[in-house]
Amino acid sequence: MPVPFTIDPRNTNSLWSSVIVETMVRAGVRQAVISPGSRSTPLAIAFARHPRIEAIPVLDERSAGFFALGLGKQRLQPIVLLCTSGTAAANYFPAIIEAHESGVPLIVMTADRPAEMRASASGQTIDQQKLYGSYVSFQHEFAVPELNAGLFRYLRQMTVHAVSRAATANPGPVHLNVPFRDPLPPVADGGVAERFSATIAWDTFFARLESLSPVTPHSVHPILTPEVHGVIVIGAAQPWDIEEFVETVGEIARRLGWPVLAEALCPVRNHASRVPNVVSTYDLILRNDTAAERLKPEVVLCLGGWPTSKVLREWITESDPIIWLISDRPDNRDGLHGRTHTVAMPLPALAESLSRAIEVNGYERLWAEYERAARVALDTRLQLETAMFEPKVSWLLGRNLPAETTLFIANSMPARDVDYVWPPGDLGVRPLCNRGANGIDGTLSTALGAAHGAVRPAVLLTGDLALLHDTNGFLLRSKFKGGLTIVLINNHGGGIFEHLPVSQFEPPFEDFFATPQEANFSQLAIAYGVEYVLVRDWADLEHLIHVLPARGIRLLEIRTDRKNDAAMRKQLFGQISADLA
């Protein structure tokens, strides 16, 4: 039986690694993000030489982790993340935490020293067993490579299992620790591995891989009816199948006749004509005490998780409704700790189980009236605003981005401003955000991963601190395939802290919380070979985002006044809310 050329029998390590990679390819893996190092040499070479793998080298491990996270968000398939032994693996941890919280499939492979080199002050050796704790759904240390047919069958089965655990019903990261003895490069061993390889019928060996099939969640029928005062709440859902998600949410809304309070970080606001009763200004509406009291729900149907809005969360807690939380994840997703029934059920099955609303009830009409009033007031005020006011950036993106653009949104103020002001429409913009753990770690690298190899150019909306936190992401420029426009709001510090009680304590507020910086982003762009544009006014911004460059990285800087914008937000939102009474 001829040996496939992807099998590399030059020595034991090269054969072992090529079998791992070939197995992963047949199980559906197509991309590997590789951090440089010595101990991972056999796997790095095996990934690099496989014709069906896009192997992407990324120098900085932390950036590599978030780049792989972005790839996973975009491609909806397991992405391999490979590094050498020692502290390199620790730098992946923030991205793994986010992948766990966001449900993104990653196969984290950490090369390691064999057992005899551990706990003996051997260089670049740490305890990598269970390194990522509960943040991976599966972890395993492979046997040290050995020319044994039984071990190769074990290697195949365990590799398939790891891909399956990452990719199926509850996607997330898995960890494979892979020890190697020397020699690490594929130096010939005098034909020993080649003679062993000739004893295995590789076509048959790989033809018997088990198929990967998602596990069907157990169905439970929630009691939800059109007669009660109920609201559908959707947080930062980033579904694999957006078409099915939007269609199903629309069907649920039609059957129940309930308003849909949809966070801007989920797709619903960008397919508004397909989902009835969408409410985009709930944060403004519920700041009004009278409206909040009149709109108290009896039942809340939460699809996936809670939105970012603190106002909405507090209103739900104070209303103390019966909560049905629909999630295909087995862990506890109710951060509000309410009277919650968590139901593991596919959304289409939920839709089919519901009775149909006969007519619009008064509760639904009341929400619609508040939404119209708040939306008109907000749009009017933002349209007239001439100063470089941070929320208007998000509002203009919502009105001017090309259809079906992927928009990656940094945490802190960008995520909140998008939620506050993003207008309902039908542009089909695909919002992405690292809302699993809500950190600013790896923002640029994740956005580059989401944009890499995509059909359409993408946009990153970020603040200055989030971008500076991950400038090593720019090192990906030479490997990046696609177009990414970075819309940078530079307010010289952490704007979100201006909205917290600690802002009243000066000192130490400015130095220790706002953390002002004076980075010159035009010079930073030059250093990394990135196109830079300073946005002068709103017309300039609209022109620059209306058509996006298909290739390369472009940085658009918008300079704002952090303290003035914080005061303007409070004044604007407070006035609109007060006028709703």
QUIQUISUL-V369538 format. One record per residue. N is the residue number from 0. RES is the residue in one small letter. PSI is psi in radians with two decimals (NA if undefined). OMEGA is omega as a letter, one per 40 degrees, with the letter a starting at -180 (NA if undefined). D_FIRST is the distance of its C-alpha to the first C-alpha in whole Angstrom. Layout:
BEGIN
N | RES | PSI | OMEGA | D_FIRST
N | RES | PSI | OMEGA | D_FIRST
END
This chain:
BEGIN
0 | m | 2.17 | a | 0
1 | p | 2.50 | a | 4
2 | v | 2.21 | i | 6
3 | p | 2.49 | a | 9
4 | f | -0.18 | i | 12
5 | t | -0.23 | i | 14
6 | i | 2.23 | a | 13
7 | d | 1.66 | a | 15
8 | p | 0.49 | a | 15
9 | r | -0.58 | i | 18
10 | n | -3.13 | a | 20
11 | t | -0.80 | a | 20
12 | n | -0.71 | a | 22
13 | s | -0.64 | i | 20
14 | l | -0.81 | i | 17
15 | w | -0.84 | a | 19
16 | s | -0.68 | a | 21
17 | s | -0.54 | i | 18
18 | v | -0.71 | i | 16
19 | i | -0.87 | a | 20
20 | v | -0.78 | i | 20
21 | e | -0.70 | i | 17
22 | t | -0.77 | i | 18
23 | m | -0.72 | i | 22
24 | v | -0.78 | a | 20
25 | r | -0.36 | i | 19
26 | a | -0.01 | i | 22
27 | g | -0.03 | i | 24
28 | v | 2.37 | a | 25
29 | r | -0.17 | a | 26
30 | q | 2.51 | i | 29
31 | a | 2.24 | i | 29
32 | v | 2.13 | a | 33
33 | i | 2.15 | i | 32
34 | s | 2.42 | a | 35
35 | p | 2.62 | i | 35
36 | g | 2.97 | a | 35
37 | s | -0.88 | a | 34
38 | r | -0.41 | i | 32
39 | s | 0.12 | a | 30
40 | t | -0.85 | a | 28
41 | p | -0.72 | a | 25
42 | l | -0.70 | a | 25
43 | a | -0.76 | i | 27
44 | i | -0.70 | a | 25
45 | a | -0.73 | i | 22
46 | f | -0.75 | a | 24
47 | a | -0.55 | a | 25
48 | r | -0.13 | a | 22
49 | h | 2.20 | a | 20
50 | p | -0.31 | a | 21
51 | r | 0.15 | i | 22
52 | i | 2.27 | i | 24
53 | e | 1.83 | i | 28
54 | a | 2.15 | a | 29
55 | i | 1.97 | i | 32
56 | p | 2.32 | i | 34
57 | v | 2.12 | a | 38
58 | l | -0.87 | a | 40
59 | d | 2.13 | a | 42
60 | e | -0.69 | a | 40
61 | r | -0.77 | i | 43
62 | s | -0.70 | i | 43
63 | a | -0.73 | i | 39
64 | g | -0.77 | a | 39
65 | f | -0.54 | i | 42
66 | f | -0.78 | i | 40
67 | a | -0.66 | i | 37
68 | l | -0.78 | i | 39
69 | g | -0.70 | i | 40
70 | l | -0.76 | a | 37
71 | g | -0.66 | i | 36
72 | k | -0.69 | a | 39
73 | q | -0.82 | a | 38
74 | r | -0.35 | i | 35
75 | l | 0.61 | i | 35
76 | q | 2.79 | a | 32
77 | p | 2.36 | i | 31
78 | i | 2.28 | i | 31
79 | v | 2.44 | i | 30
80 | l | 2.03 | a | 33
81 | l | 2.34 | i | 32
82 | c | 3.02 | i | 34
83 | t | -3.03 | a | 35
84 | s | 2.94 | i | 36
85 | g | -2.62 | a | 40
86 | t | -0.24 | i | 43
87 | a | -0.73 | a | 40
88 | a | -0.55 | a | 39
89 | a | -0.52 | a | 43
90 | n | -0.26 | i | 43
91 | y | -0.25 | a | 41
92 | f | -0.80 | i | 43
93 | p | -0.72 | i | 45
94 | a | -0.60 | i | 42
95 | i | -0.70 | i | 41
96 | i | -0.80 | i | 44
97 | e | -0.70 | i | 45
98 | a | -0.68 | i | 41
99 | h | -0.84 | a | 42
100 | e | -0.52 | a | 45
101 | s | -0.18 | a | 44
102 | g | 0.77 | a | 41
103 | v | 2.26 | a | 38
104 | p | 1.99 | i | 35
105 | l | 2.46 | i | 34
106 | i | 1.73 | a | 31
107 | v | 2.07 | a | 33
108 | m | 2.03 | i | 31
109 | t | 2.06 | i | 33
110 | a | 2.70 | a | 32
111 | d | 2.82 | i | 33
112 | r | 2.69 | i | 34
113 | p | 2.93 | a | 33
114 | a | -0.63 | a | 36
115 | e | -0.23 | a | 37
116 | m | 0.01 | a | 38
117 | r | 2.78 | i | 40
118 | a | 0.61 | a | 44
119 | s | 0.48 | i | 45
120 | a | 0.45 | i | 46
121 | s | 2.46 | a | 42
122 | g | 2.55 | i | 42
123 | q | 0.75 | a | 41
124 | t | 2.10 | i | 41
125 | i | 3.03 | i | 42
126 | d | 1.85 | a | 41
127 | q | 0.03 | i | 39
128 | q | 2.23 | i | 38
129 | k | 0.66 | a | 40
130 | l | -0.62 | a | 41
131 | y | 0.15 | i | 41
132 | g | -2.33 | a | 43
133 | s | 0.04 | a | 43
134 | y | -0.04 | i | 42
135 | v | 2.53 | a | 39
136 | s | -0.24 | i | 38
137 | f | 2.42 | i | 35
138 | q | 2.49 | a | 34
139 | h | 2.50 | i | 32
140 | e | 2.13 | i | 31
141 | f | 2.71 | i | 28
142 | a | 2.71 | i | 27
143 | v | 2.37 | a | 27
144 | p | 2.38 | a | 23
145 | e | 2.50 | a | 22
146 | l | 1.45 | a | 19
147 | n | 2.15 | a | 19
148 | a | -0.67 | i | 16
149 | g | -0.70 | i | 19
150 | l | -0.60 | i | 21
151 | f | -0.58 | i | 17
152 | r | -0.72 | i | 18
153 | y | -0.76 | a | 21
154 | l | -0.78 | i | 21
155 | r | -0.87 | a | 19
156 | q | -0.75 | a | 22
157 | m | -0.60 | i | 25
158 | t | -0.79 | i | 23
159 | v | -0.73 | a | 23
160 | h | -0.72 | a | 27
161 | a | -0.76 | i | 28
162 | v | -0.73 | a | 27
163 | s | -0.77 | a | 29
164 | r | -0.55 | i | 32
165 | a | -0.57 | a | 32
166 | a | -0.33 | a | 32
167 | t | -2.48 | a | 33
168 | a | -0.72 | a | 37
169 | n | 1.41 | a | 38
170 | p | 2.66 | i | 37
171 | g | -3.05 | a | 37
172 | p | 2.57 | i | 36
173 | v | 2.78 | a | 34
174 | h | 2.18 | i | 34
175 | l | 2.04 | i | 31
176 | n | 2.22 | a | 32
177 | v | 1.73 | i | 29
178 | p | 2.54 | i | 30
179 | f | 2.44 | i | 29
180 | r | 2.85 | i | 30
181 | d | 2.71 | e | 30
182 | p | 2.49 | a | 28
183 | l | -0.70 | i | 28
184 | p | 2.85 | a | 27
185 | p | 0.95 | i | 23
186 | v | 2.46 | a | 24
187 | a | 2.47 | a | 22
188 | d | 0.39 | i | 22
189 | g | 0.34 | i | 22
190 | g | 0.09 | a | 18
191 | v | -0.92 | a | 18
192 | a | -0.61 | a | 16
193 | e | -0.71 | i | 14
194 | r | -0.66 | i | 13
195 | f | -0.76 | a | 13
196 | s | -0.63 | a | 11
197 | a | -0.27 | i | 8
198 | t | -0.11 | a | 9
199 | i | 2.28 | i | 8
200 | a | 1.62 | a | 6
201 | w | -0.62 | i | 7
202 | d | -0.78 | i | 8
203 | t | -0.70 | a | 9
204 | f | -0.81 | a | 11
205 | f | -0.35 | a | 13
206 | a | -0.30 | a | 13
207 | r | 0.35 | i | 16
208 | l | 2.42 | i | 18
209 | e | 2.52 | i | 22
210 | s | 2.65 | i | 24
211 | l | 2.05 | i | 27
212 | s | 2.26 | a | 30
213 | p | 2.59 | i | 33
214 | v | 2.31 | i | 36
215 | t | 2.13 | i | 39
216 | p | 2.65 | i | 42
217 | h | 2.33 | a | 45
218 | s | 2.32 | i | 47
219 | v | 2.38 | a | 51
220 | h | 1.88 | i | 54
221 | p | 2.58 | i | 56
222 | i | 1.72 | a | 60
223 | l | 2.20 | a | 60
224 | t | 2.71 | i | 63
225 | p | -0.30 | a | 65
226 | e | -0.39 | a | 68
227 | v | 2.86 | i | 68
228 | h | 1.73 | a | 68
229 | g | 2.67 | i | 65
230 | v | 2.56 | i | 63
231 | i | 2.18 | a | 59
232 | v | 2.26 | a | 58
233 | i | 2.15 | i | 55
234 | g | -2.59 | a | 54
235 | a | 0.96 | a | 51
236 | a | 2.29 | i | 48
237 | q | 1.30 | a | 45
238 | p | 2.65 | i | 43
239 | w | -0.75 | a | 40
240 | d | 1.66 | a | 41
241 | i | -0.70 | a | 44
242 | e | -0.85 | a | 45
243 | e | -0.71 | a | 45
244 | f | -0.88 | a | 47
245 | v | -0.78 | a | 50
246 | e | -0.72 | a | 50
247 | t | -0.73 | i | 50
248 | v | -0.72 | i | 52
249 | g | -0.72 | i | 54
250 | e | -0.71 | i | 54
251 | i | -0.76 | i | 55
252 | a | -0.70 | i | 58
253 | r | -0.71 | a | 59
254 | r | -0.69 | a | 59
255 | l | -0.50 | a | 61
256 | g | 0.43 | a | 63
257 | w | 2.62 | i | 63
258 | p | 2.62 | a | 63
259 | v | 1.86 | i | 60
260 | l | 1.67 | a | 60
261 | a | 2.05 | i | 57
262 | e | 2.56 | a | 57
263 | a | -0.26 | i | 56
264 | l | 0.01 | i | 53
265 | c | 2.89 | a | 51
266 | p | -0.22 | a | 50
267 | v | -0.77 | a | 53
268 | r | -0.34 | a | 56
269 | n | 0.08 | i | 54
270 | h | 0.78 | a | 54
271 | a | -0.56 | a | 57
272 | s | -0.27 | a | 58
273 | r | -0.15 | a | 55
274 | v | 1.97 | a | 57
275 | p | 2.71 | i | 60
276 | n | 0.56 | i | 63
277 | v | 2.30 | i | 61
278 | v | 2.06 | a | 63
279 | s | -0.24 | a | 62
280 | t | 0.48 | a | 66
281 | y | -0.59 | a | 66
282 | d | -0.72 | i | 66
283 | l | -0.76 | a | 69
284 | i | -0.77 | a | 71
285 | l | -0.09 | i | 70
286 | r | -0.33 | i | 72
287 | n | 2.05 | a | 75
288 | d | -0.67 | a | 77
289 | t | -0.82 | i | 78
290 | a | -0.75 | a | 75
291 | a | -0.67 | i | 73
292 | e | -0.77 | a | 75
293 | r | -0.52 | a | 75
294 | l | 0.14 | a | 72
295 | k | 2.26 | a | 71
296 | p | 2.71 | i | 68
297 | e | -0.60 | a | 68
298 | v | 2.46 | i | 64
299 | v | 2.23 | i | 61
300 | l | 1.91 | a | 58
301 | c | 2.15 | a | 56
302 | l | 1.74 | i | 52
303 | g | -0.90 | a | 50
304 | g | 2.98 | a | 52
305 | w | 2.55 | i | 56
306 | p | 2.99 | a | 57
307 | t | -0.60 | a | 58
308 | s | 2.06 | i | 62
309 | k | -0.61 | i | 64
310 | v | -0.80 | a | 66
311 | l | -0.75 | a | 64
312 | r | -0.79 | a | 63
313 | e | -0.65 | i | 67
314 | w | -0.75 | i | 68
315 | i | -0.76 | i | 65
316 | t | -0.80 | a | 66
317 | e | -0.55 | i | 70
318 | s | -0.45 | i | 70
319 | d | 0.92 | i | 68
320 | p | 2.97 | i | 66
321 | i | 2.31 | a | 64
322 | i | 2.27 | i | 60
323 | w | 2.00 | a | 57
324 | l | 1.99 | a | 54
325 | i | 2.08 | a | 51
326 | s | 2.49 | i | 48
327 | d | 0.18 | i | 44
328 | r | 2.54 | a | 44
329 | p | -0.26 | a | 45
330 | d | 2.95 | a | 47
331 | n | 2.06 | a | 51
332 | r | 0.16 | a | 51
333 | d | 1.56 | i | 55
334 | g | -0.19 | i | 57
335 | l | -0.28 | i | 60
336 | h | 0.83 | a | 60
337 | g | -2.89 | i | 62
338 | r | 1.36 | a | 63
339 | t | 2.29 | i | 59
340 | h | 1.92 | i | 57
341 | t | 2.19 | a | 53
342 | v | 2.10 | i | 51
343 | a | 1.77 | a | 47
344 | m | 2.34 | i | 47
345 | p | 2.48 | a | 45
346 | l | -0.72 | i | 48
347 | p | -0.65 | i | 47
348 | a | -0.67 | i | 48
349 | l | -0.81 | a | 51
350 | a | -0.77 | a | 52
351 | e | -0.44 | a | 52
352 | s | -0.15 | a | 54
353 | l | 2.57 | i | 57
354 | s | 2.88 | a | 60
355 | r | 2.36 | i | 61
356 | a | 2.39 | a | 64
357 | i | -0.66 | a | 67
358 | e | 2.85 | i | 69
359 | v | 2.25 | i | 69
360 | n | 2.98 | a | 71
361 | g | -0.57 | i | 73
362 | y | -0.77 | i | 71
363 | e | -0.74 | i | 69
364 | r | -0.65 | a | 71
365 | l | -0.77 | i | 73
366 | w | -0.74 | a | 69
367 | a | -0.67 | i | 69
368 | e | -0.77 | i | 73
369 | y | -0.71 | a | 72
370 | e | -0.79 | i | 69
371 | r | -0.81 | a | 71
372 | a | -0.81 | a | 73
373 | a | -0.67 | a | 71
374 | r | -0.77 | i | 69
375 | v | -0.78 | a | 72
376 | a | -0.76 | a | 73
377 | l | -0.82 | a | 70
378 | d | -0.69 | a | 69
379 | t | -0.81 | a | 73
380 | r | -0.72 | a | 73
381 | l | -0.62 | i | 70
382 | q | -0.67 | a | 71
383 | l | -0.24 | a | 74
384 | e | 2.13 | a | 73
385 | t | -0.43 | i | 73
386 | a | 2.76 | i | 72
387 | m | 1.44 | a | 69
388 | f | 2.15 | a | 68
389 | e | -0.83 | a | 65
390 | p | -0.47 | a | 64
391 | k | -0.44 | i | 65
392 | v | -0.85 | i | 62
393 | s | -0.71 | a | 60
394 | w | -0.75 | i | 62
395 | l | -0.62 | i | 62
396 | l | -0.72 | a | 58
397 | g | -0.38 | a | 58
398 | r | -0.27 | a | 60
399 | n | -0.22 | a | 58
400 | l | 2.57 | i | 55
401 | p | 2.64 | a | 53
402 | a | 2.46 | i | 51
403 | e | 0.42 | i | 48
404 | t | 2.43 | i | 48
405 | t | 2.16 | a | 46
406 | l | 1.96 | i | 49
407 | f | 2.27 | a | 49
408 | i | 2.15 | i | 52
409 | a | 2.72 | i | 53
410 | n | -3.09 | a | 54
411 | s | -2.27 | a | 58
412 | m | -0.66 | i | 60
413 | p | -0.78 | i | 58
414 | a | -0.67 | a | 56
415 | r | -0.72 | i | 60
416 | d | -0.70 | i | 61
417 | v | -0.76 | a | 59
418 | d | -0.66 | a | 59
419 | y | -0.77 | a | 63
420 | v | -0.16 | a | 63
421 | w | 2.15 | a | 60
422 | p | 2.51 | i | 61
423 | p | 2.52 | a | 60
424 | g | -2.94 | a | 58
425 | d | 0.56 | i | 55
426 | l | -0.24 | i | 54
427 | g | 0.41 | i | 50
428 | v | 2.41 | a | 50
429 | r | 1.82 | a | 48
430 | p | 2.38 | i | 49
431 | l | 2.56 | a | 47
432 | c | 2.55 | i | 49
433 | n | 1.21 | a | 48
434 | r | 0.03 | i | 50
435 | g | -0.93 | i | 48
436 | a | -0.08 | i | 50
437 | n | 0.39 | a | 52
438 | g | 2.94 | i | 52
439 | i | 0.05 | a | 52
440 | d | 2.37 | i | 49
441 | g | 0.48 | a | 47
442 | t | -0.89 | a | 48
443 | l | -0.76 | a | 47
444 | s | -0.69 | i | 44
445 | t | -0.74 | i | 43
446 | a | -0.71 | i | 45
447 | l | -0.68 | i | 43
448 | g | -0.70 | i | 40
449 | a | -0.50 | a | 41
450 | a | -0.33 | a | 41
451 | h | 2.13 | i | 38
452 | g | 0.15 | a | 36
453 | a | 2.74 | a | 39
454 | v | -0.67 | a | 40
455 | r | 2.64 | i | 44
456 | p | 2.66 | a | 45
457 | a | 2.99 | a | 46
458 | v | 2.45 | i | 50
459 | l | 2.17 | i | 50
460 | l | 2.06 | a | 54
461 | t | 2.75 | i | 55
462 | g | 3.03 | a | 58
463 | d | -0.72 | a | 58
464 | l | -0.70 | i | 58
465 | a | -0.68 | i | 54
466 | l | -0.77 | a | 53
467 | l | -0.51 | i | 55
468 | h | -0.29 | a | 53
469 | d | 0.65 | a | 49
470 | t | -0.35 | i | 50
471 | n | -0.31 | i | 47
472 | g | -0.50 | i | 45
473 | f | -0.34 | i | 46
474 | l | -0.25 | i | 44
475 | l | -0.13 | a | 41
476 | r | -0.75 | a | 43
477 | s | -0.35 | i | 41
478 | k | -0.19 | a | 38
479 | f | 2.26 | i | 39
480 | k | 1.90 | a | 38
481 | g | -2.90 | a | 41
482 | g | 2.30 | i | 45
483 | l | 2.10 | i | 47
484 | t | 2.13 | i | 51
485 | i | 2.04 | i | 52
486 | v | 1.83 | a | 56
487 | l | 2.10 | i | 57
488 | i | 1.87 | a | 60
489 | n | 1.75 | i | 62
490 | n | 0.30 | i | 65
491 | h | 0.89 | i | 65
492 | g | -2.94 | a | 64
493 | g | 1.66 | a | 63
494 | g | -0.52 | a | 65
495 | i | -0.52 | a | 64
496 | f | -0.34 | i | 66
497 | e | -0.33 | a | 69
498 | h | 0.05 | a | 69
499 | l | 2.72 | a | 69
500 | p | -0.49 | a | 72
501 | v | -0.32 | a | 71
502 | s | -0.31 | a | 72
503 | q | -0.10 | a | 76
504 | f | 1.67 | a | 75
505 | e | 2.10 | e | 76
506 | p | 2.87 | e | 75
507 | p | 0.32 | a | 72
508 | f | -0.93 | a | 71
509 | e | -0.79 | a | 70
510 | d | -0.61 | a | 69
511 | f | -0.23 | a | 67
512 | f | -0.97 | i | 66
513 | a | -0.52 | i | 66
514 | t | 1.15 | a | 65
515 | p | 2.55 | i | 66
516 | q | 2.75 | a | 64
517 | e | 0.65 | a | 65
518 | a | 2.46 | i | 62
519 | n | 1.78 | a | 62
520 | f | -0.44 | i | 59
521 | s | -0.70 | i | 59
522 | q | -0.63 | i | 59
523 | l | -0.75 | i | 56
524 | a | -0.73 | i | 54
525 | i | -0.73 | a | 55
526 | a | -0.60 | a | 53
527 | y | 0.04 | i | 50
528 | g | 0.63 | a | 50
529 | v | 2.41 | i | 51
530 | e | 2.40 | a | 53
531 | y | 2.40 | i | 56
532 | v | 2.27 | i | 59
533 | l | 2.11 | a | 62
534 | v | 2.14 | a | 63
535 | r | -0.65 | a | 67
536 | d | -3.14 | a | 68
537 | w | -0.65 | i | 66
538 | a | -0.66 | i | 66
539 | d | -0.81 | a | 64
540 | l | -0.80 | a | 62
541 | e | -0.71 | i | 62
542 | h | -0.71 | a | 61
543 | l | -0.45 | a | 58
544 | i | -0.13 | a | 56
545 | h | -0.64 | i | 57
546 | v | 2.19 | a | 54
547 | l | 2.42 | i | 51
548 | p | 2.39 | a | 49
549 | a | -0.32 | a | 46
550 | r | 2.56 | i | 45
551 | g | -3.14 | a | 46
552 | i | 2.27 | a | 48
553 | r | 2.34 | a | 52
554 | l | 2.04 | i | 54
555 | l | 2.02 | a | 57
556 | e | 2.24 | i | 60
557 | i | 2.04 | a | 63
558 | r | 2.23 | a | 65
559 | t | 2.99 | i | 67
560 | d | 1.92 | a | 70
561 | r | -0.88 | a | 69
562 | k | -0.68 | i | 72
563 | n | -0.71 | a | 73
564 | d | -0.66 | i | 70
565 | a | -0.74 | i | 70
566 | a | -0.68 | i | 74
567 | m | -0.67 | i | 73
568 | r | -0.86 | a | 71
569 | k | -0.73 | a | 73
570 | q | -0.80 | a | 76
571 | l | -0.91 | a | 74
572 | f | -0.65 | i | 72
573 | g | -0.72 | a | 75
574 | q | -0.78 | i | 77
575 | i | -0.78 | i | 75
576 | s | -0.78 | a | 75
577 | a | -0.63 | a | 78
578 | d | -0.18 | a | 79
579 | l | -0.26 | a | 77
580 | a | NA | NA | 80
END
